[in-house]
Amino acid sequence: MILHIGEESIVFINDIVAVMDIEKTTTSNKTREFLKSCEEKGMVVGVGTDIPKSFIVTMRNNKQTVYLSPISSATLKKRIIKETDDIRRNI
C-alpha cells in the first residue's frame, strides 16, 4: 500500500512511523531539535516547492527519512484510512 504525499512522491504506508502537523508540532523545542538533527544528517526530503504543512517520518531498511509535505496531516490521515479500508474490502 502506498501513500501519495505530494508532487510525484509516494511512501509505503507500512514504512510510516509518524505523520505530524508542522505548525502544531514545531512549537515544541524537541520537535525542532529533531527536525534540525535530521536535516544535518541529510535525512530530510522536501516534497515540492510549496510551504510544508506536515512531515512524515519513515523507516525503510533501517534508514530513517523525514519528508516535508505540502499536504496537511489531516488529508494524509484520510488517504491512509481510505487506502487501508479499500484493501480490507478486497480481502
HELIX and SHEET records of a PDB file:
HELIX    1   1 ILE A   13  ASP A   15  5                                   3    
HELIX    2   2 ILE A   22  THR A   25  1                                   4    
HELIX    3   3 ASN A   29  GLU A   40  1                                  12    
HELIX    4   4 SER A   73  ARG A   89  1                                  17    
SHEET    1   A 2 ILE A   2  GLY A   6  0                                        
SHEET    2   A 2 SER A   9  PHE A  12 -1                                        
SHEET    1   B 4 ILE A  16  ASP A  21  0                                        
SHEET    2   B 4 SER A  54  ARG A  60 -1                                        
SHEET    3   B 4 LYS A  63  SER A  69 -1                                        
SHEET    4   B 4 VAL A  44  GLY A  46  1                                        
END                                                                             
